[in-house]
Amino acid sequence: MDLSVELIHATVQLEQPLGDGTRTVGTGFLIAETGPDGTPHTVLVTANHVLAKMPGAEARIGYRISNPDGSWSYSPQTLKIRDASGAKLWTQHPSRDVAAIAISAPEAFAKAAIPISWLAEDDTFQANQIGAGDEMMALGFPRGLAANQAGFPILRAGRVASFPVAPAQVFPTFLLDFTVFPGNSGGPVFMSQAARRRVGASEAGQDVQFIAGLLTQQVELNSERLEIGIVTHAKFIRETIALMEDPKTPITVAHNQPVVGARAASAEEAVAPQ
């Protein structure tokens, strides 16, 4: 499986019009998991602040339809995120900026959901010797911009900009050297198929593919964007999905890592409609 292509199909734009000609925009991606009773579920994963900053009860999720002639059509559908009393319908991680909500996706999108096994586990970084300088890919909708009229996400790359990057309990987030815009939050960050695995002092050609986490913040200093993104480890995505099934699921109590000037990369400011 080429994880880059598979994640492009599984990544969607999330938006909510604010009634003043602007809209709040974020990114999400679909994960396939099986509940304790054996029932398969399609789960939308995003940053918690993306949904929390949407004041209305309904958001729009940007599905895409494949046409018989090989073209694609953008077909957003309504996603209910709050009940009649205003209570949130999604599950959020108690300590990290991660949210998950079970959805009823169109059949094509349900099939496009990424198996939960592709989310990095606690030892994935160490096992593959991932560290500072390694390249990772990120998908998203910067300022609500899509790659084309079909609504596909924009694929970008950056290098791991912090050391060390694991374990997640000690370092729940890591830095990625790339420019972050409103609309990027909640997008998947992953190691691509082209990555190389280090073996001693040499490099072997073994492909390494996994979802490392999701983009949750950008770094600013004195109101200046430093073109650095903050990625929350996939371990906390796994825990959030588990909490959907069992609120008593044990969670990782990670040390807080305040980054001076860090702020949410999405939903803190609205973007104009396209």
C-alpha positions in Angstrom: 0.0 0.0 0.0 1.3 3.5 -0.9 0.4 5.3 2.2 0.6 8.7 0.5 -2.1 7.9 -2.0 -4.2 6.0 0.5 -4.2 9.0 2.9 -5.0 11.5 0.2 -8.2 9.5 -0.4 -8.9 9.3 3.3 -8.3 13.0 4.2 -11.2 15.4 4.1 -11.9 19.1 4.6 -14.0 20.1 7.6 -15.8 23.4 7.5 -18.6 25.4 9.1 -19.9 28.7 7.7 -20.1 31.5 10.3 -22.8 33.5 8.7 -20.7 36.6 8.0 -19.2 35.4 4.7 -16.4 33.5 6.3 -16.0 29.9 7.5 -14.0 28.0 9.9 -11.9 25.3 8.2 -9.9 22.3 9.4 -8.7 18.9 8.2 -9.7 15.4 9.2 -8.9 11.9 8.1 -10.8 8.6 8.3 -9.7 5.6 10.3 -11.2 2.1 10.1 -11.4 0.2 13.4 -13.4 -2.7 14.8 -15.3 -2.4 18.1 -15.2 -4.9 20.9 -18.3 -6.6 19.5 -16.7 -7.1 16.1 -18.6 -4.3 14.4 -16.5 -2.2 12.0 -16.6 1.5 12.4 -15.4 4.5 10.3 -13.9 7.1 12.6 -13.2 10.7 11.7 -10.0 12.0 13.4 -9.1 15.7 13.7 -7.7 18.2 16.2 -10.1 18.8 19.1 -9.9 22.6 18.6 -11.2 22.3 15.0 -14.6 21.0 16.2 -14.6 23.0 19.5 -14.2 26.3 17.6 -17.2 25.5 15.4 -20.1 27.0 17.3 -22.9 25.4 15.3 -24.4 21.9 15.6 -23.5 20.9 12.1 -20.3 20.9 10.1 -19.6 19.9 6.6 -17.3 17.1 5.6 -15.8 17.3 2.1 -16.5 14.0 0.4 -15.4 13.4 -3.2 -17.2 11.3 -5.8 -15.5 9.4 -8.6 -17.3 9.8 -11.9 -17.5 7.2 -14.7 -15.4 9.3 -17.0 -12.5 9.4 -14.6 -13.2 12.8 -13.2 -14.1 13.7 -9.6 -16.8 15.8 -8.0 -16.7 17.6 -4.7 -19.7 16.6 -2.7 -19.7 17.9 0.9 -22.2 16.4 3.3 -23.6 17.5 6.7 -21.9 16.1 9.8 -23.7 16.5 13.1 -21.2 17.5 15.8 -23.5 18.6 18.6 -26.9 17.4 19.9 -30.1 19.5 20.4 -28.8 20.7 23.8 -25.5 21.8 22.3 -23.5 18.9 23.9 -20.6 17.7 21.8 -21.0 14.4 20.0 -17.3 13.7 19.5 -14.8 12.2 21.9 -11.7 14.2 22.9 -8.5 13.1 24.5 -8.4 14.3 28.2 -4.9 15.9 27.8 -4.1 16.2 24.1 -5.7 18.2 21.3 -7.2 15.1 19.6 -10.8 14.4 18.7 -12.6 11.4 17.2 -16.2 10.8 16.1 -17.9 7.8 14.5 -19.5 8.7 11.2 -21.6 7.1 8.5 -19.5 7.7 5.4 -20.4 6.9 1.8 -19.4 3.4 0.9 -16.4 4.6 -1.2 -15.1 6.6 1.7 -15.7 3.9 4.2 -13.5 1.7 2.0 -10.9 4.5 1.8 -10.5 4.7 5.6 -7.0 3.8 6.8 -6.7 0.7 9.0 -6.0 1.6 12.6 -2.9 -0.6 12.5 -1.2 2.1 10.4 -1.1 4.5 13.3 2.3 4.5 15.0 2.6 2.7 18.3 4.7 3.6 21.2 7.8 1.8 19.9 7.4 2.7 16.2 9.8 5.6 16.2 12.5 3.7 18.1 12.1 0.6 16.0 12.6 2.5 12.8 15.2 4.9 14.2 13.2 8.0 13.3 14.7 11.2 14.5 15.7 14.8 13.7 16.1 15.5 10.0 13.9 12.7 8.8 11.3 13.8 6.2 7.6 13.4 6.8 4.6 14.3 4.8 1.5 16.3 5.8 -1.9 16.6 4.2 -4.3 19.5 4.7 -6.3 22.4 3.4 -4.3 25.6 4.2 -6.7 28.5 4.4 -9.4 26.2 3.0 -7.5 25.7 -0.3 -7.8 22.3 -1.9 -5.4 20.8 -4.5 -8.2 21.1 -7.2 -11.9 21.5 -7.7 -12.5 17.9 -6.6 -11.5 18.8 -3.1 -8.4 16.7 -2.6 -6.0 17.8 0.1 -2.6 19.4 -0.5 0.4 17.2 0.1 3.4 18.9 1.6 6.7 17.8 3.2 8.8 18.9 6.1 11.6 17.5 8.3 11.5 16.5 11.9 12.8 19.6 13.7 13.2 18.5 17.3 15.1 15.9 19.3 14.3 13.6 20.7 10.9 12.6 19.3 10.0 9.6 21.5 8.7 8.1 23.7 5.3 9.8 23.5 4.8 9.7 27.3 7.8 12.0 27.7 7.6 13.8 24.4 3.9 13.9 23.4 4.5 16.3 20.5 7.4 16.9 18.1 8.2 19.7 15.7 8.0 19.6 11.9 9.8 22.2 9.8 7.1 23.5 7.4 4.7 26.4 7.1 1.4 26.0 8.9 -1.8 27.9 8.0 -5.3 28.0 9.4 -7.0 25.0 7.8 -4.1 22.6 8.4 -5.0 21.5 11.9 -6.1 17.9 12.2 -4.3 16.7 9.1 -2.3 13.5 9.2 1.5 13.6 9.4 3.1 10.5 8.2 6.3 8.8 7.1 6.2 8.2 3.3 7.0 5.2 1.3 10.2 6.8 0.1 11.7 6.9 3.6 14.9 5.1 4.3 15.5 3.0 7.4 18.9 3.5 9.0 20.9 0.4 9.8 24.0 1.2 11.8 26.0 3.8 9.9 24.5 2.9 6.5 21.0 3.2 4.9 19.0 0.3 3.7 16.2 0.5 1.1 13.5 -0.9 3.3 10.3 1.2 3.0 8.9 2.7 6.2 5.2 3.7 6.3 3.2 4.8 9.2 1.0 7.7 10.5 3.2 9.5 13.0 0.4 11.8 14.3 -1.7 14.8 13.5 -0.9 18.5 13.1 -2.3 20.5 16.1 -0.5 23.8 16.4 2.0 26.2 14.8 4.7 28.1 16.6 4.7 31.9 16.8 7.1 34.3 18.6 6.1 37.9 19.1 3.2 37.4 16.6 5.6 36.1 14.0 5.0 32.7 12.5 8.2 30.6 12.6 7.1 28.2 9.9 7.2 25.3 12.4 4.3 22.9 13.0 3.6 20.9 16.2 2.6 17.3 15.7 0.8 15.2 18.4 1.8 11.6 18.4 -0.4 8.9 16.9 -0.4 7.1 20.3 -3.0 9.7 21.5 -5.2 9.1 18.4 -5.3 5.4 19.3 -6.2 6.3 22.9 -9.0 8.7 21.8 -10.5 6.0 19.5 -10.4 3.5 22.4 -12.2 6.0 24.6 -15.1 6.1 22.2 -15.8 2.5 23.1 -14.8 2.5 26.7 -14.5 5.8 28.7 -12.5 4.0 31.3 -9.7 3.1 28.9 -6.3 3.9 30.5 -4.6 6.9 28.9 -1.0 8.1 28.8 -0.3 10.8 31.3 2.2 12.8 29.3 4.4 15.6 30.5 3.1 19.0 29.2 5.5 20.5 26.7 4.6 24.2 26.4 6.2 25.8 23.3 6.6 29.5 23.7 4.2 31.2 21.3 2.4 28.0 20.2 -1.1 28.5 19.0 -3.8 26.5 17.2 -3.1 26.2 13.5 -6.8 26.2 12.6 -10.2 27.5 13.7 -8.6 30.4 15.6 -9.3 32.5 12.6 -11.9 32.3 9.9 -11.1 32.1 6.2 -13.1 33.7 3.4 -15.2 31.4 1.2 -13.7 30.3 -2.1 
